[in-house]
Amino acid sequence: MARSVSLDGRTALVTGGGAPLGRAFALALADAGARVILVGRNEQALAEAAAKAGEAARTAVCDVSDPDSVRALAAGLADEDVSLLVNNAGVAGPVRPLVDIEPGEWDDVFAANVRGVYLMCRAFLPPMLAAGRGDIVNVASVSGKRPLLNRTPYTASKMALIGLTRTLAGEVGPRGVAVNSLSPGPVRGPRMDRNFRLTAELTGCTVEEAERDFSSRAALGRLVEEDEVARALVAMLAMPGLCGADIDLSAGMIAPA
């Protein structure tokens, strides 16, 4: 199949690389010609993801919420020309009413979903700015743009990420680095399965009913697939004028009910 987008000669760093969506990003980026560095905390999951992406992929273990870990990662990749950073690492957090969520749980979500993006940008932006080129794509969410009950830490963190994206784009866009966010709707996979299970336990419905009710909120009446999100990422990189944008890929999840 002919490539619709060429990333030949570019090196992409993908956080959350061992997660299902991280693997999908790696495959799509490698297929477009990029060398891919998959970053995450689970060495085995990273190795499995890299094996699927082929010879173009390598791995590095890092906790993106830990400044020392990110600093060590950047030092270890000092010889790499990372011109594309995909901030995909994140956690789903608790599924409970806000009054039942502990401060530590709230902080854990923001550490992974917001602090980690800040630390990675802080570490990998300087070489991009020095070269006068680069792309950063932050994986946000449609959550927060419409009510998502019992998920306040997650939705608040993802909306914070969109604010970070827009402000950072204004800071570094004039120096040649484009910063955008990609906001998937609910992506079919283990994380959504967990959420449906927890919602069922909380509300007394079945898991199937929880999924059916949730999916009905989308204009297309379904979840989005991992490969759809990965293709959207690559398509964004083919839009040279895209900067400071937040792209929804949600099957219409943010459409009015």
VENPE-V737382 format. One record per backbone hydrogen bond with DSSP energy under -1.0 kcal/mol. NH is the residue of the N-H (numbers start at 1). CO is the residue of the C=O. E is the energy in kcal/mol with one decimal. If there is no record, write none. Layout:
((NH CO E) (NH CO E))
This chain:
((7 32 -3.8) (10 7 -2.2) (12 35 -3.4) (13 84 -2.9) (14 37 -2.8) (15 86 -2.4) (17 39 -2.9) (19 16 -1.4) (23 19 -2.4) (24 20 -1.9) (25 21 -2.4) (26 22 -2.3) (27 23 -2.3) (28 24 -2.2) (29 25 -2.8) (30 26 -2.6) (31 27 -2.3) (32 28 -1.4) (33 30 -1.5) (34 29 -2.3) (35 10 -2.7) (36 56 -2.7) (37 12 -3.1) (38 58 -3.0) (39 14 -2.9) (40 60 -1.4) (46 42 -2.3) (47 43 -2.3) (48 44 -2.2) (49 45 -2.1) (50 46 -2.7) (51 47 -2.0) (52 48 -1.4) (53 49 -1.5) (54 50 -1.2) (57 54 -1.9) (58 36 -2.3) (60 38 -2.2) (62 40 -2.6) (66 63 -2.1) (70 66 -2.4) (71 67 -2.5) (72 68 -2.3) (73 69 -2.0) (74 70 -2.6) (75 71 -2.1) (76 72 -2.3) (77 73 -1.3) (78 75 -1.2) (80 77 -2.0) (82 80 -1.4) (83 11 -1.4) (84 11 -1.3) (85 135 -2.5) (86 13 -3.2) (87 137 -2.1) (88 86 -1.4) (96 150 -1.3) (100 97 -2.0) (101 98 -1.8) (106 102 -2.0) (107 103 -2.7) (108 104 -2.0) (109 105 -1.7) (110 106 -2.0) (111 107 -2.4) (112 108 -1.8) (113 109 -2.8) (114 110 -2.0) (115 110 -2.8) (116 111 -1.4) (118 114 -2.4) (119 115 -2.7) (120 116 -2.3) (121 117 -2.7) (122 118 -2.6) (123 119 -1.8) (124 120 -2.4) (125 121 -2.2) (129 125 -2.7) (130 126 -2.3) (131 127 -1.9) (132 128 -1.4) (133 128 -1.8) (135 83 -2.2) (136 178 -2.7) (137 85 -2.7) (138 180 -2.6) (139 87 -2.5) (140 138 -1.0) (140 182 -1.8) (142 184 -1.9) (144 146 -1.2) (145 142 -2.2) (151 148 -1.2) (155 151 -2.6) (156 152 -2.6) (157 153 -2.1) (158 154 -2.2) (159 155 -2.1) (160 156 -2.0) (161 157 -1.6) (162 158 -1.5) (163 159 -1.9) (164 160 -2.4) (165 161 -2.4) (166 162 -2.2) (167 163 -2.1) (168 164 -2.8) (169 165 -2.3) (170 166 -1.3) (171 167 -1.4) (172 168 -2.6) (173 169 -2.3) (175 172 -1.3) (176 173 -2.2) (177 172 -1.8) (178 134 -2.3) (180 136 -2.5) (181 245 -2.8) (182 138 -2.2) (183 247 -3.7) (185 249 -2.8) (188 224 -2.8) (193 189 -2.1) (194 190 -2.2) (195 191 -2.1) (196 192 -2.7) (197 193 -2.0) (198 194 -2.6) (199 195 -2.6) (200 196 -2.2) (201 197 -2.1) (202 198 -2.1) (203 199 -2.4) (204 200 -2.3) (210 206 -2.3) (211 207 -2.3) (212 208 -2.6) (213 209 -2.7) (214 210 -2.1) (215 211 -2.8) (216 212 -1.6) (217 214 -1.5) (218 215 -1.8) (220 251 -2.8) (221 218 -1.2) (224 186 -2.4) (229 225 -1.6) (230 226 -2.2) (231 227 -2.2) (232 228 -1.8) (233 229 -1.9) (234 230 -1.8) (235 231 -2.3) (236 232 -2.2) (237 233 -1.4) (238 235 -1.2) (239 236 -1.7) (242 239 -2.0) (244 179 -3.2) (247 181 -2.6) (249 183 -2.4) (255 252 -1.6))
